[in-house]
Amino acid sequence: MPRKSDLPFGSEFSPSNVDLKTVLEFAKQHGGDWKKFEAAVHDRFFSPKSFPKTSEYNRRKRANNTKLGLQAYQIIDDDARLTPFGEELYEFRNNEPALYEALARHILLNLHGAALVQTILDIQSSGEKVDLVKLRQWMEDRGVHFPRGGKHPSMMRLWLEKAGVFLGRWRVDEERLKQLTGPIGAYAVPLRRKRKADVSLEVRRLMRLPMRRIVEAVDSDDKTIRRLALEAFAIRLMKINRLHCEGTGLLGKEGDNDEVDLVFESTRPVFSRWYVHCRKAPRLQLDELAKRCGFGHSLKSSVIVIISAGAIDSRARQYADALMKDTNLCFVMIDRNDMQRISSKASAFPAVLSREARRARVFKSTAFAGVPSLGAGR
């Protein structure tokens, strides 16, 4: 059975096809008789005069799809009656800015619109171009599904554009977004103290939140929430770098709720494996890093990423530098300050990676010493 879409079905319900005020008035007039409602939509928006080359069957189908879209957006019920939210929109029908603002806020807070916008921002921060195929892949990683070939995000974008959230295509007005949503409220995640080898539903739900909210959750009083937030933060970061999560919670003990270990892989342009250790502690010490290096080596990792929600001891950094000098390992060290930067702006993560890459290059450049054929060209 095909999986149900988490994003609302839009199809003909878009500002390109219908006028929101008019369909609200049709629902108020014909609510309780969906056939009359569909007939009114057909006659007003999909008549033979408007679509002379379209068959009557398809014109009726488009009217039906409009009704289904209004249902998916929770504006009308099965009988075309206005829902409580639909009644709220109806009250704004003569105030176009307020009407579109109310619909946009509903989309953002109740229909996974905030997750859609955040995903678009993350794709753009990674330097990639937004398209429906990429959106589907990235949103799946956040636990938000829409069908292959579906235009659900495009319809949502058109309605959000009417409220100023988008400035044409996929360009987001972040200030306008904040005006509409305010601080997105505290999340409610049904927690289970169960370790899984894949990305759990709880983590996927956290991944839908803005980075700022995820980092805030790392400081939660609840140990389980802290671990889930660390995992969500790591997966979001690695996704920006186009890495695929192969396993989570692989190495820690059942009670270690303030740490999580993950493995990511990429085949672009060649195969690489990244071992990621996330830890919530005031300071990551040398002995802990040494232990994680052993795990990373046993996993045949090419990169070890340390994410510390506290500080990283200078001796631990020196140890990582020595390993980069003497082995083929690379380290990415992310501390509390980096997490705060990334939570404010996801595009800060590529800058952190570049900083760590430059550090690795400094220590690995010593490999050229004593090799004239390589050193001469430097």
LOVO-962137 format. One record per residue: residue in three letters; x, y, z of N, C-alpha, C in turn. Coordinates in steps of 0.1 Angstrom, whole numbers. Layout:
BEGIN
[ALA,[X,Y,Z],[X,Y,Z],[X,Y,Z]]
...
***
This chain:
BEGIN
[MET,[8,-12,0],[0,0,0],[9,12,0]]
[PRO,[6,22,-9],[14,34,-9],[14,42,4]]
[ARG,[25,47,8],[25,55,20],[18,68,19]]
[LYS,[10,72,29],[3,84,29],[12,96,30]]
[SER,[9,106,22],[18,118,22],[16,126,35]]
[ASP,[27,131,40],[27,140,52],[23,154,48]]
[LEU,[26,158,35],[23,171,30],[9,171,24]]
[PRO,[1,181,25],[-12,181,20],[-13,180,4]]
[PHE,[-22,173,-1],[-25,172,-15],[-30,186,-20]]
[GLY,[-24,191,-30],[-28,204,-35],[-34,204,-48]]
[SER,[-28,198,-58],[-33,197,-72],[-39,210,-77]]
[GLU,[-52,211,-79],[-58,223,-84],[-60,234,-74]]
[PHE,[-59,230,-61],[-60,240,-51],[-47,248,-50]]
[SER,[-46,258,-58],[-35,267,-58],[-39,281,-62]]
[PRO,[-32,291,-58],[-36,305,-63],[-35,307,-78]]
[SER,[-29,298,-84],[-28,299,-99],[-41,295,-106]]
[ASN,[-49,287,-98],[-61,281,-104],[-74,287,-98]]
[VAL,[-74,290,-85],[-86,294,-79],[-84,306,-70]]
[ASP,[-95,313,-67],[-94,325,-58],[-99,320,-44]]
[LEU,[-91,322,-34],[-94,316,-21],[-107,322,-15]]
[LYS,[-109,335,-17],[-121,341,-11],[-133,335,-18]]
[THR,[-133,333,-31],[-145,327,-38],[-148,313,-33]]
[VAL,[-138,305,-32],[-141,291,-28],[-146,290,-14]]
[LEU,[-141,299,-5],[-146,300,9],[-161,304,8]]
[GLU,[-165,313,0],[-179,317,-1],[-187,306,-7]]
[PHE,[-182,298,-16],[-189,286,-22],[-191,276,-10]]
[ALA,[-181,274,-2],[-182,264,9],[-193,269,19]]
[LYS,[-193,282,22],[-203,288,31],[-217,286,25]]
[GLN,[-218,288,12],[-231,287,6],[-236,273,4]]
[HIS,[-227,264,0],[-231,250,-4],[-226,239,6]]
[GLY,[-220,244,17],[-216,234,27],[-226,224,31]]
[GLY,[-223,211,31],[-233,200,33],[-237,193,21]]
[ASP,[-235,200,9],[-238,194,-4],[-225,195,-13]]
[TRP,[-217,185,-12],[-204,186,-19],[-206,187,-34]]
[LYS,[-216,181,-39],[-219,181,-54],[-221,195,-59]]
[LYS,[-230,202,-51],[-232,216,-55],[-220,225,-54]]
[PHE,[-212,222,-44],[-199,229,-42],[-190,227,-54]]
[GLU,[-188,214,-58],[-180,211,-69],[-185,217,-82]]
[ALA,[-198,217,-84],[-204,223,-96],[-201,238,-96]]
[ALA,[-202,245,-85],[-199,259,-84],[-184,262,-88]]
[VAL,[-175,254,-82],[-161,255,-85],[-159,253,-100]]
[HIS,[-165,242,-106],[-164,239,-120],[-168,251,-128]]
[ASP,[-180,256,-126],[-186,267,-134],[-178,280,-133]]
[ARG,[-172,282,-121],[-164,295,-119],[-150,294,-125]]
[PHE,[-143,283,-122],[-129,282,-125],[-125,272,-137]]
[PHE,[-134,263,-140],[-130,252,-149],[-141,250,-160]]
[SER,[-147,261,-164],[-158,260,-174],[-153,258,-188]]
[PRO,[-162,254,-197],[-157,252,-211],[-152,265,-217]]
[LYS,[-157,276,-213],[-152,289,-218],[-137,291,-214]]
[SER,[-134,287,-201],[-120,289,-196],[-111,278,-202]]
[PHE,[-116,266,-204],[-108,255,-209],[-114,248,-221]]
[PRO,[-115,255,-232],[-123,249,-243],[-117,237,-249]]
[LYS,[-104,234,-247],[-97,223,-253],[-96,211,-243]]
[THR,[-102,213,-231],[-101,202,-221],[-115,195,-221]]
[SER,[-114,182,-219],[-127,175,-219],[-135,178,-207]]
[GLU,[-148,176,-208],[-157,179,-196],[-153,170,-185]]
[TYR,[-149,157,-187],[-145,148,-177],[-134,154,-169]]
[ASN,[-124,159,-176],[-112,165,-169],[-115,178,-162]]
[ARG,[-124,186,-168],[-128,198,-161],[-135,195,-148]]
[ARG,[-144,185,-148],[-150,180,-135],[-140,175,-126]]
[LYS,[-130,167,-131],[-120,162,-123],[-112,173,-116]]
[ARG,[-109,183,-123],[-102,194,-117],[-110,201,-105]]
[ALA,[-123,202,-107],[-131,208,-97],[-131,198,-85]]
[ASN,[-131,185,-87],[-130,176,-76],[-117,176,-69]]
[ASN,[-106,178,-77],[-93,179,-70],[-92,192,-62]]
[THR,[-99,202,-66],[-99,214,-58],[-106,212,-44]]
[LYS,[-117,204,-44],[-123,201,-32],[-114,192,-23]]
[LEU,[-107,182,-29],[-98,174,-22],[-87,182,-16]]
[GLY,[-82,191,-23],[-71,200,-18],[-76,208,-6]]
[LEU,[-88,214,-7],[-93,221,4],[-95,212,17]]
[GLN,[-98,200,15],[-99,190,26],[-86,188,32]]
[ALA,[-76,186,23],[-62,182,28],[-56,194,35]]
[TYR,[-60,206,32],[-55,218,39],[-64,221,51]]
[GLN,[-73,212,54],[-82,213,66],[-91,225,66]]
[ILE,[-95,229,54],[-104,241,53],[-119,237,52]]
[ILE,[-122,225,45],[-135,220,45],[-135,205,49]]
[ASP,[-147,200,52],[-148,185,55],[-152,178,42]]
[ASP,[-155,165,44],[-159,157,33],[-172,162,26]]
[ASP,[-181,169,33],[-193,174,27],[-192,188,23]]
[ALA,[-180,193,22],[-177,207,18],[-181,217,28]]
[ARG,[-183,213,40],[-186,223,51],[-173,229,56]]
[LEU,[-173,242,59],[-161,248,65],[-158,242,78]]
[THR,[-145,239,80],[-141,235,93],[-139,247,102]]
[PRO,[-136,245,115],[-133,257,124],[-122,266,118]]
[PHE,[-112,259,112],[-102,268,106],[-107,274,93]]
[GLY,[-115,267,86],[-122,273,74],[-130,285,78]]
[GLU,[-138,284,89],[-146,295,94],[-137,307,97]]
[GLU,[-125,304,103],[-116,315,106],[-111,322,94]]
[LEU,[-108,314,83],[-104,321,70],[-116,329,64]]
[TYR,[-128,323,66],[-140,330,60],[-141,344,66]]
[GLU,[-139,345,79],[-140,358,85],[-130,368,79]]
[PHE,[-119,363,74],[-109,372,68],[-110,374,53]]
[ARG,[-121,369,47],[-122,369,32],[-121,382,26]]
[ASN,[-125,393,33],[-125,406,27],[-112,414,31]]
[ASN,[-103,407,37],[-91,413,41],[-80,404,36]]
[GLU,[-76,407,24],[-67,397,17],[-53,395,24]]
[PRO,[-46,405,29],[-34,402,36],[-36,393,49]]
[ALA,[-46,396,56],[-49,388,68],[-53,374,64]]
[LEU,[-61,373,53],[-65,359,48],[-53,351,45]]
[TYR,[-44,356,37],[-32,348,33],[-23,346,44]]
[GLU,[-22,355,54],[-13,354,65],[-18,342,74]]
[ALA,[-32,342,76],[-37,331,84],[-35,317,78]]
[LEU,[-37,316,65],[-34,304,58],[-19,300,59]]
[ALA,[-11,310,57],[4,307,57],[8,302,71]]
[ARG,[3,308,82],[6,304,95],[1,289,98]]
[HIS,[-11,286,93],[-16,273,94],[-7,263,87]]
[ILE,[-3,266,75],[6,257,67],[19,255,74]]
[LEU,[25,265,80],[38,264,86],[37,256,99]]
[LEU,[27,259,107],[27,253,120],[19,239,121]]
[ASN,[10,237,112],[1,225,113],[3,215,101]]
[LEU,[9,219,90],[10,211,78],[24,208,74]]
[HIS,[34,208,83],[48,206,80],[54,217,71]]
[GLY,[48,228,71],[53,239,63],[67,244,68]]
[ALA,[68,244,82],[81,249,87],[92,239,84]]
[ALA,[89,226,84],[99,216,80],[103,218,65]]
[LEU,[93,221,57],[96,224,43],[105,236,41]]
[VAL,[102,247,48],[110,259,46],[125,256,52]]
[GLN,[126,250,63],[139,247,69],[147,238,60]]
[THR,[141,228,54],[148,219,44],[153,227,32]]
[ILE,[145,236,27],[149,245,16],[161,253,20]]
[LEU,[161,259,32],[172,267,37],[185,258,38]]
[ASP,[183,246,43],[195,237,45],[201,233,31]]
[ILE,[192,230,22],[197,227,8],[205,238,3]]
[GLN,[200,250,4],[207,262,-1],[220,264,6]]
[SER,[220,262,19],[232,264,27],[243,254,23]]
[SER,[239,243,18],[249,233,13],[254,236,0]]
[GLY,[249,247,-7],[254,251,-20],[247,244,-31]]
[GLU,[236,236,-29],[229,229,-39],[217,236,-44]]
[LYS,[212,233,-55],[200,239,-61],[188,231,-56]]
[VAL,[177,238,-53],[165,232,-48],[157,227,-60]]
[ASP,[153,215,-59],[143,210,-69],[134,199,-61]]
[LEU,[124,195,-68],[114,186,-61],[121,172,-58]]
[VAL,[129,167,-66],[136,154,-63],[145,156,-51]]
[LYS,[153,166,-50],[162,168,-39],[153,171,-26]]
[LEU,[143,179,-28],[134,181,-16],[128,169,-10]]
[ARG,[124,160,-19],[118,147,-14],[128,139,-6]]
[GLN,[141,138,-12],[151,131,-5],[155,137,9]]
[TRP,[156,150,9],[160,156,22],[149,156,32]]
[MET,[137,157,27],[125,157,37],[123,143,42]]
[GLU,[126,133,34],[125,119,39],[134,117,51]]
[ASP,[146,123,50],[155,122,61],[150,129,74]]
[ARG,[141,138,72],[135,144,84],[122,137,88]]
[GLY,[119,126,82],[106,119,85],[94,125,79]]
[VAL,[95,134,69],[84,140,62],[83,134,48]]
[HIS,[72,128,45],[71,121,32],[61,128,23]]
[PHE,[64,129,10],[54,131,-1],[58,122,-13]]
[PRO,[48,119,-21],[50,109,-31],[60,113,-42]]
[ARG,[67,103,-48],[75,105,-59],[67,112,-70]]
[GLY,[73,123,-76],[66,130,-86],[55,140,-81]]
[GLY,[53,140,-68],[42,149,-63],[47,163,-63]]
[LYS,[37,172,-65],[40,186,-65],[35,193,-52]]
[HIS,[33,185,-42],[28,191,-29],[36,203,-24]]
[PRO,[50,202,-24],[57,214,-20],[55,226,-28]]
[SER,[53,224,-41],[51,236,-50],[38,243,-47]]
[MET,[28,235,-44],[15,242,-41],[16,249,-28]]
[MET,[23,243,-18],[25,250,-5],[33,263,-7]]
[ARG,[43,262,-15],[51,274,-18],[43,285,-24]]
[LEU,[34,282,-33],[26,292,-39],[17,300,-29]]
[TRP,[11,292,-20],[3,298,-9],[12,306,0]]
[LEU,[23,301,4],[32,308,13],[38,321,6]]
[GLU,[39,320,-7],[44,332,-14],[34,343,-13]]
[LYS,[21,340,-13],[10,350,-12],[11,358,1]]
[ALA,[18,351,12],[19,358,25],[33,364,26]]
[GLY,[42,363,16],[55,369,16],[66,360,22]]
[VAL,[63,348,24],[73,339,30],[84,336,19]]
[PHE,[79,334,7],[88,332,-5],[88,344,-14]]
[LEU,[99,347,-19],[101,359,-28],[103,354,-42]]
[GLY,[95,345,-47],[96,340,-60],[104,327,-59]]
[ARG,[100,317,-66],[106,303,-66],[109,299,-51]]
[TRP,[122,295,-48],[125,290,-35],[132,299,-26]]
[ARG,[132,312,-29],[139,322,-21],[131,326,-9]]
[VAL,[136,323,3],[129,325,15],[132,339,21]]
[ASP,[121,346,26],[122,358,34],[122,354,48]]
[GLU,[134,352,54],[135,347,68],[129,356,78]]
[GLU,[129,369,76],[123,379,85],[108,377,85]]
[ARG,[102,376,73],[88,374,72],[84,361,79]]
[LEU,[92,351,77],[89,338,83],[88,339,98]]
[LYS,[98,346,104],[98,348,119],[85,356,123]]
[GLN,[81,366,115],[69,373,119],[57,364,119]]
[LEU,[56,355,110],[44,346,110],[44,335,121]]
[THR,[55,330,123],[56,318,133],[59,322,147]]
[GLY,[67,333,148],[72,336,162],[82,325,166]]
[PRO,[84,323,178],[92,311,183],[83,299,181]]
[ILE,[88,289,173],[80,277,171],[79,270,185]]
[GLY,[67,267,189],[65,262,203],[73,250,206]]
[ALA,[73,247,219],[80,235,224],[74,223,217]]
[TYR,[83,214,214],[79,202,207],[74,191,217]]
[ALA,[66,183,212],[61,172,221],[65,159,214]]
[VAL,[75,152,219],[80,140,213],[77,128,223]]
[PRO,[68,119,219],[66,107,227],[79,99,228]]
[LEU,[85,98,240],[98,92,241],[98,77,245]]
[ARG,[107,70,239],[109,56,243],[124,54,246]]
[ARG,[126,47,257],[140,44,260],[144,31,253]]
[LYS,[145,31,240],[148,20,232],[158,24,222]]
[ARG,[169,16,221],[180,19,212],[176,12,199]]
[LYS,[179,19,188],[176,13,175],[189,14,166]]
[ALA,[190,6,156],[201,6,147],[198,16,135]]
[ASP,[186,21,134],[183,31,124],[178,44,130]]
[VAL,[174,53,122],[170,66,127],[155,64,132]]
[SER,[154,67,145],[141,65,151],[131,75,148]]
[LEU,[118,72,150],[108,82,148],[110,95,156]]
[GLU,[114,93,169],[116,104,178],[127,114,172]]
[VAL,[137,108,167],[148,116,161],[143,123,149]]
[ARG,[136,116,140],[130,122,128],[121,134,132]]
[ARG,[114,133,142],[105,144,146],[113,156,151]]
[LEU,[124,153,158],[133,164,162],[140,171,150]]
[MET,[143,163,140],[150,168,128],[141,178,120]]
[ARG,[128,177,123],[119,187,116],[120,201,121]]
[LEU,[126,202,134],[127,215,140],[139,223,135]]
[PRO,[138,236,137],[150,245,133],[162,240,141]]
[MET,[174,243,136],[186,239,143],[187,245,157]]
[ARG,[182,257,158],[182,264,171],[174,256,182]]
[ARG,[163,250,178],[155,242,187],[162,229,191]]
[ILE,[169,223,181],[176,211,184],[187,213,194]]
[VAL,[195,224,192],[206,227,201],[200,230,215]]
[GLU,[189,237,216],[183,239,229],[179,226,236]]
[ALA,[174,216,228],[171,203,234],[182,196,239]]
[VAL,[194,198,234],[207,192,239],[209,196,254]]
[ASP,[203,207,258],[205,211,272],[192,207,280]]
[SER,[184,199,275],[172,195,283],[175,188,296]]
[ASP,[166,189,306],[168,182,318],[166,167,317]]
[ASP,[160,163,306],[157,149,304],[169,142,296]]
[LYS,[175,132,301],[186,126,295],[183,120,281]]
[THR,[171,114,280],[167,108,268],[166,118,257]]
[ILE,[160,130,260],[158,141,251],[172,146,246]]
[ARG,[181,146,256],[195,151,252],[201,142,242]]
[ARG,[200,129,244],[206,119,234],[199,120,221]]
[LEU,[186,121,221],[179,122,208],[183,135,201]]
[ALA,[184,146,208],[188,159,202],[202,158,196]]
[LEU,[211,152,203],[225,150,198],[225,142,185]]
[GLU,[217,132,185],[216,124,172],[210,132,161]]
[ALA,[199,139,164],[192,147,154],[202,158,148]]
[PHE,[209,164,157],[219,175,153],[229,169,144]]
[ALA,[235,157,148],[245,151,139],[240,148,125]]
[ILE,[228,142,125],[223,137,112],[220,150,103]]
[ARG,[215,160,109],[212,172,101],[225,178,96]]
[LEU,[236,178,104],[248,183,99],[254,175,87]]
[MET,[254,162,89],[260,153,79],[251,153,66]]
[LYS,[238,156,68],[230,157,56],[234,169,47]]
[ILE,[237,180,54],[242,191,47],[254,188,38]]
[ASN,[262,179,43],[275,174,36],[272,163,27]]
[ARG,[259,159,25],[255,149,15],[260,135,19]]
[LEU,[260,132,32],[263,119,38],[251,112,42]]
[HIS,[251,99,40],[240,90,43],[242,83,56]]
[CYS,[232,83,65],[234,77,78],[232,61,76]]
[GLU,[242,54,81],[243,39,80],[240,33,93]]
[GLY,[241,40,104],[238,34,117],[239,44,128]]
[THR,[231,42,138],[231,50,150],[231,42,163]]
[GLY,[236,48,174],[236,41,186],[244,28,186]]
[LEU,[255,28,179],[261,15,177],[271,11,188]]
[LEU,[276,20,195],[288,17,204],[285,19,219]]
[GLY,[277,29,222],[275,32,236],[268,22,244]]
[LYS,[268,23,257],[260,14,265],[246,19,266]]
[GLU,[237,10,270],[223,13,271],[220,25,279]]
[GLY,[228,27,290],[225,39,299],[232,52,295]]
[ASP,[240,51,284],[247,63,281],[239,73,273]]
[ASN,[230,80,280],[220,89,273],[226,102,269]]
[ASP,[238,105,274],[245,118,271],[255,116,260]]
[GLU,[255,105,252],[263,104,241],[257,95,231]]
[VAL,[261,96,218],[256,88,208],[267,87,197]]
[ASP,[267,75,191],[277,72,180],[269,69,167]]
[LEU,[274,75,156],[268,73,143],[278,70,133]]
[VAL,[274,63,122],[283,61,110],[276,66,98]]
[PHE,[283,74,90],[278,79,77],[287,75,66]]
[GLU,[282,74,54],[290,70,43],[286,79,31]]
[SER,[295,80,21],[293,87,9],[301,80,-2]]
[THR,[295,81,-14],[302,75,-26],[305,86,-36]]
[ARG,[305,99,-31],[308,110,-40],[320,118,-36]]
[PRO,[330,119,-44],[332,112,-56],[337,98,-55]]
[VAL,[343,95,-43],[348,81,-40],[342,77,-26]]
[PHE,[343,65,-23],[337,60,-10],[345,66,2]]
[SER,[337,70,12],[343,75,24],[334,71,35]]
[ARG,[339,68,47],[331,65,59],[335,75,70]]
[TRP,[325,81,76],[326,91,87],[320,85,100]]
[TYR,[329,84,110],[324,80,123],[322,93,131]]
[VAL,[310,94,137],[306,106,144],[303,103,159]]
[HIS,[310,109,168],[307,108,182],[302,121,188]]
[CYS,[290,120,194],[284,132,200],[283,130,215]]
[ARG,[286,141,222],[287,139,237],[283,152,244]]
[LYS,[275,150,254],[270,161,262],[278,160,276]]
[ALA,[288,168,277],[296,169,289],[303,182,290]]
[PRO,[307,187,302],[314,200,303],[326,201,294]]
[ARG,[334,189,293],[346,190,286],[349,176,280]]
[LEU,[353,175,268],[357,162,262],[372,160,265]]
[GLN,[376,149,273],[389,147,277],[397,138,267]]
[LEU,[410,138,269],[419,130,261],[416,115,261]]
[ASP,[413,109,272],[411,95,273],[398,91,265]]
[GLU,[388,100,266],[376,97,258],[378,98,243]]
[LEU,[386,108,239],[389,109,225],[397,96,220]]
[ALA,[407,92,228],[415,80,224],[406,68,223]]
[LYS,[396,67,231],[387,55,230],[379,56,217]]
[ARG,[374,68,214],[367,70,201],[375,68,189]]
[CYS,[388,71,190],[397,69,179],[398,54,176]]
[GLY,[398,46,187],[399,31,185],[386,26,178]]
[PHE,[375,31,182],[362,28,175],[363,31,161]]
[GLY,[367,44,158],[368,48,144],[377,40,136]]
[HIS,[388,36,142],[398,27,134],[391,14,131]]
[SER,[384,8,141],[378,-5,139],[367,-5,128]]
[LEU,[361,7,127],[351,8,116],[357,12,103]]
[LYS,[370,13,102],[377,16,89],[372,30,84]]
[SER,[371,39,94],[367,53,90],[378,61,84]]
[SER,[374,70,75],[384,79,69],[383,93,76]]
[VAL,[372,95,83],[370,108,90],[364,105,104]]
[ILE,[369,111,114],[363,110,127],[358,124,131]]
[VAL,[345,125,134],[339,138,138],[335,137,153]]
[ILE,[340,147,160],[337,148,174],[328,160,176]]
[ILE,[316,158,181],[307,169,184],[305,169,199]]
[SER,[310,180,205],[310,181,220],[301,193,223]]
[ALA,[291,190,232],[282,201,236],[288,209,247]]
[GLY,[301,206,250],[309,214,259],[322,219,252]]
[ALA,[332,220,260],[345,223,255],[353,211,251]]
[ILE,[364,212,243],[372,201,239],[386,204,245]]
[ASP,[391,195,254],[404,197,260],[415,199,250]]
[SER,[424,208,254],[435,210,244],[444,198,242]]
[ARG,[445,190,252],[453,177,250],[446,168,240]]
[ALA,[433,168,240],[426,160,231],[428,165,217]]
[ARG,[428,178,215],[431,183,202],[445,180,197]]
[GLN,[454,181,206],[468,178,203],[470,163,198]]
[TYR,[462,154,205],[462,140,202],[457,138,188]]
[ALA,[446,144,185],[440,143,171],[450,149,161]]
[ASP,[456,160,164],[466,165,154],[477,155,152]]
[ALA,[482,149,162],[493,139,161],[488,127,152]]
[LEU,[476,123,154],[471,112,145],[470,116,131]]
[MET,[465,128,129],[464,133,115],[478,133,108]]
[LYS,[488,137,116],[501,137,110],[507,124,107]]
[ASP,[504,113,115],[510,100,113],[501,90,106]]
[THR,[488,93,104],[479,83,98],[471,90,87]]
[ASN,[463,82,80],[454,88,70],[441,93,75]]
[LEU,[439,93,88],[427,98,95],[426,113,94]]
[CYS,[414,118,92],[411,133,94],[401,134,105]]
[PHE,[403,145,112],[394,148,123],[386,161,121]]
[VAL,[373,161,125],[365,174,125],[361,175,140]]
[MET,[365,186,146],[362,188,160],[353,200,162]]
[ILE,[341,197,166],[330,207,168],[327,209,183]]
[ASP,[329,221,188],[326,223,202],[313,231,204]]
[ARG,[311,235,216],[299,242,220],[298,255,212]]
[ASN,[308,262,210],[308,275,203],[304,273,188]]
[ASP,[309,262,182],[305,259,168],[291,255,168]]
[MET,[286,248,177],[272,244,177],[263,256,178]]
[GLN,[267,266,186],[259,278,187],[259,286,174]]
[ARG,[270,286,167],[271,293,154],[262,286,144]]
[ILE,[263,273,143],[255,265,134],[240,266,137]]
[SER,[237,267,150],[222,268,153],[217,281,149]]
[SER,[225,292,148],[221,305,143],[220,306,128]]
[LYS,[229,298,122],[229,299,107],[235,286,102]]
[ALA,[227,277,95],[232,264,91],[243,265,81]]
[SER,[244,277,74],[255,278,65],[269,279,72]]
[ALA,[269,281,85],[281,281,92],[289,268,92]]
[PHE,[281,257,90],[287,244,91],[298,242,80]]
[PRO,[295,245,67],[306,244,57],[318,252,61]]
[ALA,[316,263,68],[328,271,72],[336,264,82]]
[VAL,[329,257,92],[336,249,102],[343,238,95]]
[LEU,[337,231,85],[344,220,78],[357,225,71]]
[SER,[356,237,65],[367,243,58],[378,246,68]]
[ARG,[375,251,80],[385,254,90],[392,241,94]]
[GLU,[384,230,97],[390,218,101],[399,211,90]]
[ALA,[394,213,77],[402,208,66],[415,215,65]]
[ARG,[415,228,67],[428,235,66],[437,230,77]]
[ARG,[432,228,89],[440,223,100],[446,209,97]]
[ALA,[438,200,91],[443,187,87],[454,188,77]]
[ARG,[452,198,67],[462,199,57],[476,203,62]]
[VAL,[475,212,73],[488,216,79],[496,205,84]]
[PHE,[489,195,91],[496,184,97],[500,173,87]]
[LYS,[492,172,77],[495,161,67],[505,166,57]]
[SER,[507,179,56],[517,184,46],[531,180,50]]
[THR,[533,176,62],[547,171,66],[550,158,59]]
[ALA,[540,151,53],[543,139,46],[551,141,34]]
[PHE,[552,154,29],[560,157,17],[575,158,21]]
[ALA,[578,160,33],[591,162,37],[600,150,33]]
[GLY,[611,153,27],[620,142,23],[617,135,10]]
[VAL,[606,141,3],[602,135,-10],[604,146,-20]]
[PRO,[616,148,-26],[619,159,-34],[609,160,-46]]
[SER,[606,149,-52],[597,150,-64],[584,156,-61]]
[LEU,[579,154,-49],[566,160,-45],[568,174,-39]]
[GLY,[579,175,-31],[581,188,-24],[584,199,-33]]
[ALA,[591,196,-45],[596,207,-53],[585,215,-59]]
[GLY,[573,209,-61],[562,216,-68],[554,224,-58]]
[ARG,[557,224,-45],[549,230,-36],[553,245,-33]]
***
